[in-house]
Amino acid sequence: MHIDNETKIVCSLGARQSRLGAMMHNAAYRHLMVNYIYVPFTVADLEGSIRGMRALGFRGSSVTMPFKEDAIRYIDRIDPIAADIGAVNTISNENSVLAGYNSDWIGAVEALREVSKLRGRKAVLLGAGGAARAIAYGLKMNGAEVVILNRNTKRARELSGSLNVEFGGCIRDLKKIKDYDILINATSVGFYPDVKNSIIGAEQMKEGRVVMDVVFRPEETMFLRCARSRKCITVAGYKMLLHQAVFQVELFTGKKAPFRVMEKALLSGLRSM
């Protein structure tokens, strides 16, 4: 990769960083033969970082936890869907106008579409945080019936009310739901190094359903292992991460992202961690 004064810089702004985003983006830029580079920054001052990004002419940025909601205050324009979700994870610098987008919902929807249609399907979502909100929005927008359960029922009730979807109660109330087509863990339970835990056990899962985990490390979580033991169709969390990065690459470059190249880079990074 040749870096010069024409190189377009894409960055990541977050309190903690991993190399996975850089691996996917830079693999894509090399394949597309565009003069771009992706650099992750660990930041404490979000406002100053976004101001600097504009001043230095960066092409765009990813925004990671815990800044996805706060970033809205420091940009010029927000995509209507990101406004409805209330969070931005992608900023595009378009002639010094900073536009905010949310690609988390795209990542989840596209990952699920690899194995199932969504319209008319009933999806049970475990969790009520930022990821759950984006996923629930995407599911509803694509014609799925959504039920939200969470350990904190107040948060689940608030989220279901704000999106006008069904409130299902706490996690243990999953047994009361007679049937569903899709089950999604949108909590951080099972994320490395907490690899031995699952938000629910295999006995609480219905056989043969589509089951997705937003946790991407490890590649196969305990939640997905439980699902596989019930003969479910599993969707790994890295798929959501991959599809949202594909959206970003296409937004920043205007070119079709090399999906398989990015997937190979992502899996290589995950398996070497």
KEPA-820244 format. One record per residue (C-alpha): residue in three letters; x, y, z. Coordinates in steps of 0.05 Angstrom, whole numbers, plus 5000, padded with zeros to 4 digits. Example, Ala and Ser with C-alpha at 12.3 -4.5 7.8 and 13.67 -1.06 7.14 Angstrom:
<sites>
ALA524649105156/SER527349795143/
</sites>
This chain:
<sites>
MET500050005000/HIS503150664977/ILE501551265021/ASP502351964995/ASN499052644998/GLU493252384956/THR491651815003/LYS484551845031/ILE484251685104/VAL478551295137/CYS478951215212/SER475450895270/LEU473651295332/GLY472650905396/ALA474550825469/ARG477450145452/GLN479749875386/SER481149215352/ARG484849085287/LEU478848745253/GLY475949365221/ALA482649565193/MET483848875166/MET477248865129/HIS477649575102/ASN484949555081/ALA484048875047/ALA478249175008/TYR482149804988/ARG488049394964/HIS483448944923/LEU479849544893/MET486549884880/VAL484250544910/ASN488851014948/TYR485450935016/ILE487850725084/TYR483850555147/VAL486850745215/PRO483750605283/PHE484351145336/THR483051055410/VAL480051715432/ALA477552055495/ASP475252715464/LEU469952535413/GLU468053255394/GLY475353435383/SER476652805343/ILE470852935296/ARG472953665289/GLY479953425271/MET477252925222/ARG473653485185/ALA479653955187/LEU484453435161/GLY479753215105/PHE478852495126/ARG474152125079/GLY470151825136/SER470151425199/SER467150855237/VAL464451025306/THR464850485359/MET462550425431/PRO461150835471/PHE460451415422/LYS454951205374/GLU449551625407/ASP453952225425/ALA456752285354/ILE450052545329/ARG451353215365/TYR457753355325/ILE455653225253/ASP451953645202/ARG446953165174/ILE443952505196/ASP440751965154/PRO433351895173/ILE434251165192/ALA440151325238/ALA435851875268/ASP430251385283/ILE435150885314/GLY438551445353/ALA445651235338/VAL451051345286/ASN456550845271/THR458851135205/ILE460851845187/SER462052055115/ASN465752695099/GLU462252965036/ASN465753615016/SER466753805089/VAL459553635106/LEU459453065157/ALA453652585146/GLY451952045197/TYR449251355181/ASN447650715219/SER449950075186/ASP448949605246/TRP441849465224/ILE444249325153/GLY449448845179/ALA444348445219/VAL439048435164/GLU443948225109/ALA446947685154/LEU440047395167/ARG438047445094/GLU443646965076/VAL439546405108/SER432346645113/LYS427247135087/LEU424847635139/ARG417947865116/GLY412547505155/ARG417547175202/LYS417147225277/ALA423747425309/VAL425247405384/LEU430647885405/LEU434447795470/GLY437148465494/ALA435049195496/GLY441549585485/GLY444049955424/ALA445249335381/ALA438349075398/ARG435149735379/ALA438549745310/ILE436849015297/ALA429649095318/TYR428849695273/GLY431849325214/LEU427448715225/LYS421149115231/MET422849535170/ASN423648885130/GLY416948605150/ALA418648155209/GLU414548115273/VAL419148285331/VAL418748085404/ILE423748375454/LEU425948035518/ASN431348285566/ARG434148155635/ASN432148875652/THR424748875634/LYS424149625642/ARG429149735585/ALA425649205543/ARG418949535553/GLU421750225536/LEU425049965473/SER419049575449/GLY414650175462/SER419150655424/LEU419350195363/ASN412149965369/VAL414049225373/GLU411948685422/PHE414548685494/GLY415847965514/GLY418248045585/CYS424747785616/ILE429347255585/ARG426046675622/ASP419446855590/LEU422046575525/LYS418745915544/LYS412046265542/ILE412746445468/LYS409345875432/ASP413045935367/TYR418146365329/ASP422446325267/ILE428646715287/LEU432246785354/ILE437647315364/ASN442347445422/ALA443648195421/THR447248205489/SER454648155502/VAL453947495541/GLY459046995514/PHE463947515487/TYR471347345498/PRO473847175550/ASP466846985575/VAL466646415525/LYS463445885568/ASN456946265579/SER450546315539/ILE444746775553/ILE440146165549/GLY441345405546/ALA439844925490/GLU433644675527/GLN430545365519/MET431345375444/LYS426445095393/GLU429144595345/GLY430644785273/ARG430045535279/VAL434746075253/VAL439246305310/MET443946895307/ASP448947165358/VAL451647875352/VAL457747655392/PHE463347555342/ARG468947305387/PRO469546715391/GLU467346545320/GLU462646015348/THR459846225414/MET456745775467/PHE449946065446/LEU451045815375/ARG453645145400/CYS447245055439/ALA443345235377/ARG447144745334/SER445644195384/ARG438244345371/LYS439344285295/CYS438345025285/ILE441045435227/THR446345875259/VAL448846565238/ALA455446775269/GLY456447475296/TYR462147625249/LYS457247625192/MET453848245220/LEU460648585229/LEU462448405157/HIS456148655124/GLN456249325160/ALA463549415138/VAL461449265066/PHE456449835070/GLN462050305095/VAL466950115040/GLU461750224987/LEU459650895017/PHE466751155022/THR469350914954/GLY463150894910/LYS465350194888/LYS462449504900/ALA465949204961/PRO469648544952/PHE465548135001/ARG469647494999/VAL476247875005/MET473648235067/GLU470847605097/LYS477547245089/ALA481147825122/LEU476147845180/LEU476547095193/SER484047115190/GLY484047655243/LEU479047295288/ARG482746635284/SER489446945302/MET486747315363/
</sites>
